[in-house]
């Protein structure tokens, strides 16, 4: 993992930052200016930095490619404005124009679909069933990809990636150690090119009410007992002014708001993890889960959890935070945006993010699942598979090359969703962006060193109405989530879900119901409806009776094959 991160950082450091043209984005000519800037510099950039200008050379004659794509309601709303400003539409947008001008590729959309309620996935399945698939497109569901490969409708992509993709894109696509490539395997060959997102978005952090801790002379918790004592102190002190003060916030879906707590006991109820025999076991059936459930049941009995959590969404549960009724939350780094709202109403309120406490005080290991927008797949009969590589290289350069206005191409109001295959960034994008920001801090705010998203983030850190939130996420302080993430990465305390295979028919029929039963069983234990020992034993019986044991065998059969292929 360190090697991958080092390579990714080295690539970032090799990029050139050129100040974007000083012209109003809303100007009618801005669209044409940016497209021309990209066309003028695309091949030059890849040749000068990688010696790979030939990979992004334009075709002598126009080449047409048919694609389908998805979008969301926010992008649809923004498009009305962009149509007014630049004449842009979903079908004829900045990326379509750039592909034609820079590469002589004519992108033709057969259809686009709002992905609300999995609209794209459903539409794509209808097209697959009818055998009417475009030349290349993004597949968002792993089982759909396997079906396409099994049906012979798409081609293997190993050779395509090796021959046509740039070094930069190969590094991005492999930044998770090849996990997403592994998920696209069928019958010993890879059929999908990953469109990665930052995997660390699912990393769990603990946020603590700093001003309360200072008033009570409390130190950051090292153990789970320390954490419980802080909760008790918060509850007894009632510093928020409410009689109903609680220790921490959790919600009915449980895992997001307790993922880091479970990990503190070495428990991983959302992941397949290796057991002592080198096989995979479902984390929700391991003995350490009982320790976490016992702890949560104790918090519940001591009044440190709101008894209404069993009916509350995470949004509803966070009302305790906004009302200063709770001062501890496990959450993502973006919680700072919510904390800013509280800070705006109560300027004395402040929060810190620290290393997760554990049962013994030892550093906590966490698990992640590879995060993706999907995989690029290529029609088996398409004559120009290299088009996928050229378009991907164009999109990567536009958003992250530092020559074009990357914010306009990528992050402004969902612009990345206009990319023909959706946005792809390093699986460690948050971390790499943070390192780039630290570089700028270390050089006294020299913004010439900034690249890609760091440019936008620096603007957020230094201007606007959300400086407080951004400082608490990506600032150079010692108690931010990125400090915690950096420590976990550098000390290799992050692991991936052990099972990356497609679900077989048996698992598809039963797995979601089994996970629902697990959530019900764990909730009953936490609220004391059933004792920990009895409730957990009953859950294991349910797991077995509903097919969990058979699924575990199937998962381990896949795992053995996967491991054998790596040897």
C-alpha positions in Angstrom: 0.0 0.0 0.0 2.8 2.4 0.8 4.4 1.7 -2.6 1.1 2.6 -4.3 0.7 5.8 -2.3 4.3 6.8 -3.0 3.8 6.3 -6.7 0.6 8.2 -6.7 2.2 11.1 -4.8 5.2 11.1 -7.1 2.9 11.4 -10.1 1.0 14.2 -8.5 4.3 16.0 -7.8 5.3 15.7 -11.4 2.3 17.7 -12.6 2.5 21.3 -13.7 0.2 23.9 -12.3 -0.6 26.7 -14.6 -2.8 29.5 -13.5 -6.2 29.3 -15.2 -7.0 32.1 -17.6 -8.3 35.1 -15.8 -11.8 35.2 -17.3 -15.2 34.9 -15.8 -16.4 31.3 -15.9 -19.9 32.6 -16.8 -18.6 34.3 -19.9 -20.1 32.9 -23.1 -16.6 32.2 -24.4 -15.3 30.3 -21.4 -16.6 26.9 -22.7 -14.7 27.3 -26.0 -11.6 28.7 -24.2 -11.3 25.7 -21.9 -11.9 23.1 -24.7 -9.3 24.8 -26.8 -6.8 24.9 -23.9 -7.3 21.2 -23.4 -6.9 20.4 -27.1 -3.7 22.5 -27.3 -2.0 20.8 -24.3 -3.3 17.3 -24.0 -0.7 15.5 -26.2 2.0 17.8 -25.1 1.4 17.1 -21.5 1.5 13.4 -21.8 4.6 13.5 -23.9 6.5 15.8 -21.7 5.6 14.1 -18.4 5.3 10.4 -19.4 6.7 10.1 -23.0 3.2 8.8 -23.9 2.0 11.5 -26.3 1.2 8.8 -28.9 -1.4 7.3 -26.7 -3.5 10.5 -26.9 -2.8 11.4 -30.5 -5.9 12.4 -32.4 -7.2 10.1 -35.2 -6.6 11.2 -38.7 -10.2 10.5 -39.6 -13.2 10.9 -37.2 -14.0 7.8 -35.1 -17.5 7.4 -33.7 -18.3 5.7 -30.4 -21.7 5.1 -28.9 -22.1 5.4 -25.2 -24.8 5.4 -22.5 -24.5 7.2 -19.2 -26.3 8.1 -16.0 -26.7 11.4 -14.1 -28.4 12.7 -11.0 -31.1 15.3 -10.4 -28.6 17.8 -9.2 -26.7 17.7 -12.5 -30.0 17.9 -14.4 -30.8 21.1 -12.4 -27.4 22.6 -13.0 -27.6 21.8 -16.7 -30.4 24.3 -17.1 -28.0 27.1 -16.0 -25.2 25.7 -18.1 -27.4 25.7 -21.2 -28.0 29.3 -20.6 -24.3 30.1 -20.1 -22.6 28.0 -22.7 -25.3 26.2 -24.7 -24.3 22.9 -22.9 -26.6 19.9 -22.7 -26.3 16.4 -21.2 -25.7 15.0 -24.7 -23.4 17.8 -26.0 -21.3 18.9 -23.1 -17.7 20.0 -22.5 -16.3 16.5 -22.6 -18.0 15.6 -25.8 -16.7 18.8 -27.4 -13.2 18.2 -26.1 -13.1 14.6 -27.3 -13.9 15.8 -30.8 -11.5 18.7 -30.9 -8.6 17.0 -29.1 -8.9 13.4 -30.3 -11.2 13.5 -33.4 -13.6 11.2 -31.5 -17.3 11.7 -32.0 -19.2 10.6 -28.9 -22.8 9.7 -29.5 -25.1 9.0 -26.6 -27.7 6.3 -27.3 -29.5 7.3 -24.1 -28.9 8.9 -20.7 -30.8 8.0 -17.5 -31.3 9.6 -14.1 -29.9 7.1 -11.6 -32.5 7.8 -9.0 -34.0 4.5 -7.7 -31.3 2.7 -9.8 -32.8 3.9 -13.0 -29.6 3.5 -14.9 -29.1 0.0 -13.7 -32.6 -1.0 -14.7 -32.4 0.6 -18.1 -29.1 -1.0 -18.7 -30.4 -4.5 -17.8 -33.2 -4.0 -20.4 -30.6 -3.2 -23.0 -28.5 -6.2 -22.0 -31.5 -8.5 -22.3 -32.3 -7.1 -25.7 -28.7 -7.4 -26.8 -28.7 -3.7 -27.6 -25.5 -2.4 -26.0 -23.4 0.5 -27.1 -19.7 0.4 -28.1 -18.5 1.1 -24.5 -20.2 2.2 -21.3 -20.0 2.1 -17.6 -21.5 -0.8 -15.6 -22.3 -0.1 -12.0 -23.4 -3.5 -10.8 -20.8 -6.3 -10.4 -23.3 -9.1 -11.3 -24.3 -7.2 -14.5 -20.7 -7.1 -15.5 -20.3 -10.9 -15.0 -23.5 -11.5 -17.0 -22.1 -9.4 -19.9 -18.8 -11.3 -19.8 -20.6 -14.7 -19.5 -22.8 -13.8 -22.5 -19.8 -12.9 -24.6 -21.1 -9.4 -25.2 -18.0 -7.6 -23.9 -14.3 -8.1 -24.4 -11.5 -8.9 -21.9 -9.6 -5.7 -21.2 -6.2 -6.8 -19.9 -4.5 -6.2 -23.3 -6.5 -2.9 -23.8 -5.2 -1.5 -20.5 -1.6 -2.7 -21.1 -1.4 -1.3 -24.6 -3.4 1.8 -24.6 -3.9 3.3 -21.1 -1.5 6.0 -19.9 0.7 5.4 -16.9 -1.2 7.9 -14.9 -4.6 6.2 -15.5 -3.1 2.8 -14.8 -1.9 4.1 -11.4 -5.3 5.5 -10.6 -7.1 2.4 -11.6 -4.7 0.2 -9.6 -4.5 2.5 -6.6 -6.6 0.2 -4.5 -4.0 -2.6 -5.0 -6.0 -4.0 -7.9 -9.2 -4.8 -5.9 -11.6 -3.3 -8.4 -9.8 -5.2 -11.2 -10.2 -8.3 -9.2 -13.9 -7.7 -8.9 -14.2 -7.5 -12.7 -12.7 -11.0 -13.2 -14.6 -13.8 -15.0 -13.2 -17.1 -15.9 -9.6 -15.9 -15.4 -9.9 -12.7 -17.4 -10.7 -9.1 -16.5 -13.7 -7.5 -18.3 -14.0 -4.1 -16.6 -11.8 -1.0 -16.2 -12.3 0.6 -12.8 -13.7 4.0 -12.2 -12.4 4.5 -8.7 -13.6 6.8 -6.0 -11.8 7.5 -2.7 -12.0 4.4 -0.6 -11.3 6.3 2.6 -14.8 7.9 2.4 -15.9 4.9 4.5 -13.2 5.3 7.1 -14.7 5.9 10.5 -13.5 8.7 12.8 -14.5 9.7 16.3 -15.5 13.3 16.9 -15.4 14.8 20.4 -16.8 18.0 21.8 -13.6 19.8 22.5 -15.0 22.8 24.5 -16.8 20.4 26.9 -13.6 18.3 27.3 -11.6 21.4 28.2 -14.2 22.6 30.7 -14.1 19.2 32.4 -10.3 18.8 32.1 -10.7 15.6 30.1 -8.1 14.0 27.9 -8.7 12.2 24.6 -9.7 8.6 25.2 -7.3 5.8 24.7 -9.4 2.9 25.7 -13.1 2.1 25.5 -13.3 2.6 29.3 -11.9 6.0 28.8 -14.5 6.8 26.3 -17.3 5.6 28.5 -16.0 7.8 31.3 -16.1 10.8 29.0 -19.7 10.0 28.1 -20.6 9.8 31.8 -18.9 13.1 32.5 -20.8 14.8 29.6 -24.1 13.4 30.8 -23.6 14.5 34.4 -22.3 17.9 33.6 -25.2 18.8 31.2 -23.0 21.5 29.6 -25.5 21.9 26.8 -28.1 22.9 29.3 -30.5 20.0 28.7 -31.6 17.5 31.3 -31.6 14.9 28.6 -27.9 14.7 27.8 -26.4 11.6 26.3 -23.0 10.1 25.8 -22.9 9.6 22.0 -25.1 9.5 18.9 -26.2 6.3 17.2 -29.0 5.5 14.8 -31.3 2.7 13.7 -29.0 1.6 10.8 -26.3 1.1 13.5 -23.1 0.4 11.5 -22.2 3.9 10.1 -22.6 5.4 13.6 -20.8 2.6 15.4 -18.3 1.2 12.8 -15.3 2.7 14.6 -16.7 1.5 17.9 -16.9 -2.1 16.7 -13.4 -1.8 15.3 -12.2 -0.7 18.7 -13.1 -4.2 19.9 -11.5 -5.8 16.8 -15.1 -6.5 15.5 -16.1 -6.0 11.8 -19.8 -6.9 11.4 -19.9 -5.5 7.8 -17.0 -7.3 6.3 -15.6 -10.7 5.4 -12.3 -11.1 7.3 -9.6 -13.7 7.6 -9.8 -16.2 10.4 -7.0 -18.0 12.2 -7.0 -20.7 9.5 -6.5 -18.3 6.6 -10.0 -18.6 5.4 -12.8 -16.0 5.3 -15.5 -15.6 8.0 -18.4 -13.2 8.1 -17.4 -10.5 10.6 -20.9 -10.4 12.1 -20.5 -13.9 13.5 -17.1 -13.5 15.3 -16.8 -13.6 19.0 -15.4 -10.0 19.3 -18.8 -8.7 18.1 -20.2 -9.8 21.5 -17.7 -7.5 23.3 -18.9 -4.5 21.3 -22.6 -5.4 21.8 -22.0 -5.8 25.5 -20.4 -2.4 25.6 -23.3 -0.8 23.7 -25.9 -2.5 25.9 -24.1 -1.0 28.9 -24.2 2.4 27.4 -27.9 2.0 26.7 -28.6 0.8 30.3 -26.7 3.7 31.7 -28.8 6.2 29.7 -25.8 7.2 27.5 -27.7 6.4 24.3 -31.0 7.9 23.3 -33.6 5.2 23.6 -35.3 6.6 20.5 -32.3 5.7 18.3 -34.1 2.5 17.1 -36.5 4.6 15.0 -34.1 7.4 13.9 -32.2 7.9 10.7 -28.7 9.3 11.1 -30.0 12.7 10.1 -32.7 12.5 12.8 -30.2 11.2 15.4 -27.8 14.1 14.8 -30.4 16.4 16.3 -28.8 15.6 19.7 -25.6 17.1 18.5 -27.3 20.2 17.1 -29.2 20.6 20.4 -26.0 20.2 22.4 -27.3 17.0 24.0 -24.4 14.8 22.9 -20.8 15.4 22.4 -19.5 12.2 20.8 -20.1 10.8 17.3 -18.5 8.2 15.1 -18.8 9.5 11.5 -17.0 10.4 8.3 -14.6 13.4 7.8 -17.4 15.4 6.3 -19.3 15.6 9.6 -17.5 18.9 10.0 -20.0 20.5 7.6 -22.8 19.7 10.2 -20.6 20.8 13.1 -20.1 24.1 11.3 -23.9 24.7 11.6 -23.7 24.2 15.3 -20.6 26.4 15.6 -22.4 29.2 13.7 -25.2 29.1 16.2 -22.9 28.6 19.2 -19.4 30.0 18.5 -18.0 28.5 21.7 -18.7 25.0 20.4 -15.6 23.2 19.1 -14.8 19.7 18.1 -11.7 17.5 17.6 -11.0 14.3 15.8 -8.6 11.8 17.5 -7.4 8.3 17.0 -10.0 5.7 17.7 -10.0 4.3 21.2 -9.8 0.5 21.6 -10.5 -2.2 24.2 -6.8 -2.3 25.3 -5.5 1.1 24.1 -3.7 -0.6 21.1 -4.1 1.1 17.7 -7.3 0.2 15.8 -7.4 -1.7 12.5 -10.1 -0.7 10.1 -11.6 -2.4 7.0 -12.7 -0.7 3.8 -14.7 -1.8 0.8 -13.4 -0.8 -2.7 -15.5 2.2 -3.8 -16.4 2.7 -7.4 -18.7 4.5 -9.8 -18.5 1.4 -11.9 -16.4 -0.3 -14.6 -15.8 0.7 -18.2 -16.7 -2.2 -20.5 -16.2 -2.5 -24.2 -18.5 -4.1 -26.7 -16.9 -7.3 -28.0 -17.4 -6.2 -31.6 -16.2 -2.6 -31.3 -13.2 -2.0 -33.6 -11.5 0.8 -31.5 -11.2 -0.4 -27.9 -8.4 2.2 -27.5 -11.0 4.9 -27.6 -11.8 4.1 -23.9 -8.2 4.8 -23.0 -8.0 8.1 -25.0 -11.3 9.4 -23.4 -10.1 8.4 -19.9 -6.8 10.2 -20.4 -8.5 13.3 -21.6 -10.8 13.4 -18.6 -8.0 12.8 -16.1 -5.9 15.6 -17.7 -8.8 18.0 -17.8 -9.7 17.6 -14.1 -6.2 17.0 -12.6 -3.5 18.0 -15.0 -3.2 21.5 -13.6 -3.3 23.3 -17.0 -7.0 23.5 -17.6 -9.4 24.8 -15.0 -9.8 21.5 -13.1 -12.5 22.9 -10.9 -14.7 23.8 -13.9 -14.1 20.5 -15.6 -14.5 18.3 -12.5 -15.9 19.5 -9.2 -18.1 22.5 -9.9 -21.7 21.5 -9.3 -21.3 17.8 -10.3 -19.4 18.5 -13.5 -17.5 15.2 -13.1 -20.8 13.4 -13.8 -20.6 14.7 -17.4 -17.6 12.5 -18.0 -18.5 9.7 -20.5 -17.5 7.1 -17.9 -18.0 9.1 -14.8 -15.2 10.5 -12.6 -12.2 8.4 -11.6 -9.7 9.5 -8.9 -7.2 7.6 -6.8 -8.6 5.3 -4.1 -6.5 7.5 -1.7 -7.7 10.8 -3.2 -8.5 12.3 0.2 -5.1 11.5 1.6 -3.2 12.6 -1.5 -5.2 15.9 -1.5 -4.3 16.4 2.2 -0.6 15.9 1.5 -0.8 18.4 -1.3 -2.5 20.9 1.0 0.2 20.3 3.7 2.8 21.1 1.0 1.1 24.4 0.4 1.0 25.2 4.2 4.6 24.3 4.6 5.5 26.7 1.8 3.7 29.6 3.4 0.6 29.3 1.3 2.4 29.1 -2.1 -0.6 28.0 -4.2 1.6 27.2 -7.2 2.2 23.7 -5.7 -1.5 22.9 -5.6 -3.0 20.3 -8.0 -6.4 18.9 -8.8 -8.9 19.0 -5.9 -6.4 20.7 -3.6 -6.9 23.9 -5.6 -10.6 23.9 -4.7 -10.0 22.8 -1.2 -7.5 25.5 -0.6 -10.0 28.1 -1.7 -12.5 26.6 0.8 -9.8 26.7 3.5 -9.1 30.4 3.0 -12.3 32.0 1.8 -16.1 31.7 2.0 -18.5 30.9 4.8 -17.3 27.3 5.6 -13.6 28.0 6.6 -14.2 26.5 10.1 -15.5 23.2 8.6 -12.7 22.9 6.1 -10.1 23.6 8.7 -11.5 20.9 10.8 -11.3 18.4 7.9 -8.3 19.3 5.8 -6.5 22.0 7.8 -3.0 21.7 9.2 -4.1 21.2 12.8 -3.2 18.2 14.9 -6.7 17.0 15.7 -8.3 16.6 12.2 -9.6 13.4 10.6 -6.8 13.5 8.0 -4.2 13.3 10.7 -5.9 10.1 11.9 -6.1 8.8 8.4 -2.5 9.5 7.7 -1.4 7.6 10.8 -3.5 4.6 9.8 -2.2 4.6 6.2 1.5 5.0 7.2 1.2 2.2 9.8 -0.7 -0.1 7.4 -3.8 -0.4 9.7 -6.2 -0.3 6.8 -7.4 -3.6 5.2 -9.9 -4.5 2.5 -13.0 -6.6 2.7 -11.9 -10.2 2.0 -14.7 -11.2 -0.4 -14.7 -9.3 -3.7 -16.4 -11.9 -5.9 -19.8 -11.6 -7.6 -22.6 -13.1 -5.6 -23.9 -16.4 -6.9 -27.6 -17.0 -7.3 -27.9 -18.5 -3.8 -26.2 -15.5 -2.2 -28.2 -13.0 -4.2 -31.4 -14.6 -2.9 -30.5 -14.7 0.7 -27.7 -12.3 1.6 -29.7 -9.0 2.0 -32.2 -10.8 4.2 -29.5 -12.3 6.4 -28.0 -8.9 6.9 -31.4 -7.5 7.9 -31.7 -10.3 10.5 -28.2 -9.4 11.8 -29.2 -5.8 12.3 -32.4 -6.8 14.1 -30.6 -9.3 16.3 -27.9 -6.7 17.3 -30.4 -4.0 18.0 -32.4 -6.3 20.3 -29.2 -7.1 22.2 -28.3 -3.4 22.5 -31.6 -2.4 24.0 -31.7 -5.4 26.3 -34.7 -7.2 24.7 -32.5 -10.3 24.9 -29.3 -11.0 26.7 -26.0 -10.8 24.9 -25.1 -14.5 25.1 -28.6 -15.8 24.3 -29.2 -13.2 21.6 -25.9 -13.8 19.9 -26.3 -17.6 20.0 -29.8 -17.2 18.5 -28.3 -14.9 15.7 -25.7 -17.6 14.8 -28.5 -20.2 14.5 -30.4 -17.8 12.3 -27.3 -17.2 10.2 -26.9 -20.9 9.6 -30.6 -21.7 9.0 -30.9 -18.9 6.4 -28.0 -20.1 4.4 -25.1 -18.3 6.0 -23.0 -21.4 6.4 -23.5 -22.4 2.8 -22.6 -18.8 1.7 -19.5 -18.9 3.8 -18.4 -22.1 2.0 -19.1 -20.5 -1.4 -17.2 -17.4 -0.4 -14.2 -19.5 0.7 -14.3 -21.4 -2.5 -14.0 -18.1 -4.4 -11.3 -17.0 -2.0 -9.2 -20.1 -2.5 -9.3 -19.7 -6.2 -8.5 -16.0 -5.9 -5.5 -16.6 -3.7 -4.3 -19.4 -6.1 -4.4 -17.0 -9.0 -2.2 -14.6 -7.2 0.5 -17.2 -6.4 
